[in-house]
Amino acid sequence: MIFSRLFSGGLDRRVLLLLILLVAAAIAVPVLNLAVPPSSSFHMPPHAVALLGKYLCYAMLALSLDLVWGYCGILSLGHGAFFAIGGYAMGMYLMRQIGSRGVYGHPVLPDFMVFLNWKELPWYWYGFDQFWFVALMVMLAPGLLAFAFGWLAFRSRVTGVYLSIITQAMTYALLLAFFRNDMGFGGNNGLTDFKDILGFSLQAPATRAALFSTSALMLALAVVATARLVSSKYGKLMVAVRDAESRTRFLGWRPENIKLLAFTISAVMAGIAGALYVPQVGIINPSEFAPANSIEVVIWTAVGGRGTIVGPVIGAIAVNWGKSWFTAALPEVWLFALGGLFIAVTLLMPKGIVGVWEQWRSSLKARRRVAPVPPAEPPAVSPSGPAAAPVTGPALAARPQPAE
């Protein structure tokens, strides 16, 4: 009864199973890394913990794209921009935490600013030495960018492939801007050489395990929030805009407002994913704005199954695991494998892994319902006809005898 009330409202069995797995991973992975000795076959090395944490951040990014693409029909090819902006906000905080421990020993300016002869800290770096301010900016910066972009695009009724193109143009423009040294974000090298977070060393195994658990729990929270959002009245309006935007407008709704809110929420989610990503990989640079990265996010979502909650998470983890294996074993083959995967999914699995699974289950249930019932065996019949029961006793005496 308690669980039915707690998980009612959009949390079906698949989502509930995913939440259980995420919570279990948040507990099990740190235990296997910290409590199990390295000599044991069950020990999880620190690099594997960081790698899995990166996969979870990618899964949250794919989930944010699925919110606008799968449920609102907005194919964004620039979602990597919101991910990178959240990552840069966290990177600025981590750079401020270095202090005088940098190569040049300046107590305030990061090393790249000292190298470029900056005399004082830019005004937009103020406040990034406080974690509460960073936590606010991780959500506010990508959210404001998405709101401003969406306000202009959706009010102009830009849809379809044209919207996809301008989202790609947005992330490419940010890529070129962040490459400039005078922007104050490290130029081509970006932000790196981080030391600690909240006073804990980023190189300590306990800190890496805590970052993994935080990523798993934040992904679980994002899954719950997305599931409840799409199952609400607003979620039904999102689906209506996706399937019949003109009809939704004729019914009195404002599709541009519906899409704007979904786009902003999605950008905030992507920014949080980027902020969790940076301390686990140890670097953030302009390459995160590359349009190819945003296209990869589309592939993750399509492989898992857009328009589902579980699909993007499965697709992001599966594709990135394959990428890690391919780039280690056959690095020159990875891009061909990625392109072939996208073509195969488009032609053979348009609904992704989750869609294929649901289709197989439905067909299996249908076959079970219409399975023919074997007919009952007829009673045994002798060659001369049915065997008659012998008549004895009073019945034999009462039978009339034939006349002689």
N, C-alpha and C positions, 0 to 999 in steps of 0.2 A: 504494500500500500504506500509506504513512504517513497520507494523508488519510483512507483508509477506517477506519483504527484511531482516528484523532483524532476523526472525526465520527460514529463508530458509537454506537448507543445512543440512538435517538430523533431524530436529526437527518436528516430525509429531504431530498429535493432542494429542496423549497420553502423549508425552514428554512435550508438551506445557501445558497441563492440570496439569501435575506434577509440573512444574515450577511455575504456578500460585498458586497452593496449598502451595508450600514451601514458596514463598514470602508472601502469606497471613498469614501463620503460624508465620513467622518471625516478623510480625507486631502484629498479634492478641494475641499471647501467652504472650508477655511482657505487653500488655495493660490489659489483663485479670488478670495478676499477680500483677501489680503495681498500676493500676488505679481503678480497681474494688475493693470495700471494702470486707474484709473477711466475713462479714455477708451475702453477696450476694451469691446466688446459682451459679452465673456465675464466681465467683472468682476461680482462679487456684492457688493452694498452691505451695510454693517453691519446695517441694520435687517432685511434678508432673512435674514442669518445668525441673528439673535436669534429671528426668527419660525420658522425651521426648527427651531431648538433647542427652542422651545416645543412644536412639533408632536411632536418625539421624546419629550419628557417626557409629553405626553398619551398617546402610544403605549404607553409603559411603564405608565401608569396603567390603560389599557384591557387590557393584557396581564395585569396583576394581578387585575383583575376576572374575566377569562376563566378564570383558574386556578380560581376558586371557583364561578363560574357555569357555564362550559362543561364543566368536568370533575367538579365535585362537586355541581352542582345547587343551589347557594346563590345566589339572586338578591339581591345586596346593593344597596340603594338609598342607602347611606351611605358608599361608598368614598371619596368626596371628603373625608371627615373625616380619613382617614389621610394623604391627599395634603396636606391643609392643615396637619396637625400636623408633618409633615416639613418643610414650607415654613416654618412658624413657628420651628422649631428652627434652621434655617439663617438666618432673618431675625434671630433673637436674636444669633447670632454676628456677622452683618454690622453690626448696630447697635453691638455692643461694639467693633468695629474702628474706628468713627468717632472715638471718644475726644473730645478737645477741639476737633475740627474741626466740631462741630455748631453750630447757631444760637446756643445759649446758652453754648457753650464749656466745659461741665462735663466733666471728664476721665473720669468714671465713668458718671454717669447719662445715659441717652438723653434727647433733647430733650423727648419727650412726658412723661417723668417729671418733668423740671424744670418744665415748664408746669403740671403738676398738683400741684406742691409736694410731690413725694416727697422725703424726706430721705435715704434710703439705698436701696441696691439690694436688691430682694427676694431671698430666699434661693434661689429657684428660677432665678435668673439667674446664680448662681455657676457658674463653670466654662465658661461660653459664650464666654469670650475665648480658649479653646484649641480648635484645629481638631480634634484627636483626640477631645476630649470631645463636640464637636458631631457628628462622624461617628458616634459611638456612640449619641448621643441620637436622631439621625435614624432609626435603626433600632429603638432600644429603646422610645421613647415610643409610636409607633403600634403596635409589636408587643405591648407590655403592654396597651394599650387593647383591641386586638383579642382578646388572650388572655382578659382579664377579661370582656369582652362575650360572647365565644364560650363561655366556661365556663358562664356563667349561662344563655345561650340554648340551647345544644346539650344541656346536661344536663337542661334542662326539656323537651327534645324539641319545641322550637318549630320548625316547618318551614313551607315554602310561603309564601303571601302574608303570613302573620302575622310571619314572620321578616323579610320585606322591609319591612314597616311599622315594626317596631321599629328596624331599621337606619336608616330615614329619620328616626325620632324621635331617635335618638342624634345624628345630624349636626345636626339642628335645635336640639337642646338645646345643643350646642357652639357653634352660631352665636349663640344668645342669650347664652351665657356670655362669649364673646370680644368681644361688643359692649360689655360693661361696662368702664368706665374703671378701676374698682378691681381688675380682674383683672391689670393690669400688662402687657398686651400691645398697648397703643396704642389700644384702644377701636375706634371706628368707622373711624378713619384707618388703623389697623394699623401696620405697620413699613415704612418707606421711607427715601429719601434715603441709600441705601447709597453708600459711597465705594470700598472695595476689598475684595479677597478674597485671603488669603495674601500680602498686601503688593503685589498687582497691582491697578491701577486698573480698575474695572468699566467705565469708559468707553473704555478703550483697545481698538482693534480686535483686537489680539492676544489680549487676555483673553476677548473675546467669541468669537473663533474657537476658543480652547482650551476654553471652556465647551461649545461645540457639539460638538467632538470628544469631550469627556468624556461628553456625553449620548448620542452615537451608540454609543460603546464600551460604556457601561453598559447601554444597551438591548440591544446584542448579547449581553452577558453574561447579562442577564435572559432573553433568548430561549433561550440554551443551557441555563441552569439550569431553565427551565420545561419545555423539551423533554425533558431527561433525567429530570425528576421525573415527568412524566406517562407516560413509557415504562417506568418502573420498576415494581416490585411494588406500591409504595404508590400509584402512579398508577392501576394497575388496580383497587385497592381504592376509590379515589376514584370511578372510573366505576361500580363496583358499587354504591356508596352512592347515586350519582345515579340509576341505573336501577332499583334494587330495594333500598331501604334496609332494609325488613323482612326480606327474604331474607338480606341480608348479616348482619343481627343474629342471625338464627336459625342461621347457619353458625358463630357464635362470635366474630365481630368486634365491635368497639365503634364504631359509626358516629360517635358524638359525638367520640371522640378523633381519628378520621380527619378530620372536618370542622374540628375545632379547630386542628389543625396546618396544614391548608391555609389556613384563614382568617388565621392568624397570619403565615404566610409571605407571603400576598398583601398584608397590611397593611404589612409591612416593605418590600416592593417598591414599594408606593404611596408610602410615606414617602420613599424614595430619590428617586423621581420628583419629589415636591414640593420636596425640597432642591435638586435641579438646576434646577427651574423658577424659583425665586425670584431668584437673581442674574441671570438672563437677562431677566426682565420688570421687575425693580427694585422690586417691592412685594409685600406679602402682607397681606391684611386679612380680616375675618370673612366677606366675601362668598364666599370659597372654600369655606366650610362650607355654603353654600346647597344645599338638597335638589335644586334644578334642575340644579346642576352634576353631581351624582351620577347623575341621570337621563340627562343627556347622555352620560356614560360608558357607560351601558347601551346607548344608541343606537349609539355608535361600535362597540361590540363586536358588536351584532346586525347592523349593516351589513356589517362585515368578515366575520363568520362565527364564531359562538361554537363552542367545542369544537375550535378550531384554534389553531395558534401564530401563523401568519402573518396570519390574518383580523383580529384586533383591531388590529394595527399598521397594516394597510391602511385599516381603517375609521376609525381615529383621525386619520390624516393626511388622508384624503380628505374627511371631514366637516369638519374644521377648516379645510382649504383652502377648501372651499365656504363656510364661515362667514365667512372673511376676505374672500372676494369679494362675498358677499351684503351683508355689513354695510358695505362700501364703496360698492357700486353701488346696492343696493336694501335699505337697512337696515330698512325697515318690513315687508319680506317675509320676513325670515330665519326668524322663529318659525313662520310658516305653512309655509315650506319644510321646516323641521326636523320639524314634526309630520307633514306629508305624506310625508316620507322614511321615517319610522318606520312609518307605516301601510302604505306600499308594500312595505317590506321584510317586514313581518309577513305580508302577504297574498300577495305575489308571490315573495319571496325569503326564505323562512324559514330557509334555511341561509346567507344572506349572499352576499357577492361570491365568496368562495372556494368555497362550496358550489355556486353556479351554474356556476362555472368547471369544477369537478370533474365535475358532472353533464353538462355539454356535452362534455367530453373523453371521458367514459365512453360516452355515446351515439354519439359519432363513431367510437370504436374498435369498438363493437358493429356499427355499420353497415358498417364495413370488413370485419369478420369474416364477416358473412352476405351480402356482395355477391355476386350471381349471376355465375357464370363463363360467358362467351359460348360457345355450342356451336361445335364445329369444323365447317368447311364440308364437305359431302359431296363425293365425287369426281364429276367431270363424267361424265354418261351421255348417249350419243347417242340419237336418237329410236328407232332400231331395236334398241336394247339395247347392252350393253357391246361395245366394239370388240375384235375378236379380232386377235391378233398374226399377221402373215402367216407362212406356213410355206414354207420354201425349203430347198434343198439335199437332203441325205440323208433328212431327215424327209419331204420330199415324195415321194421315190422309195419309201420304206418304207410309205407309206400304201396300203392295199388299194384297188384300182380296182374300180369297180362292173362286174358282168358285163354283157356285151352281149346 
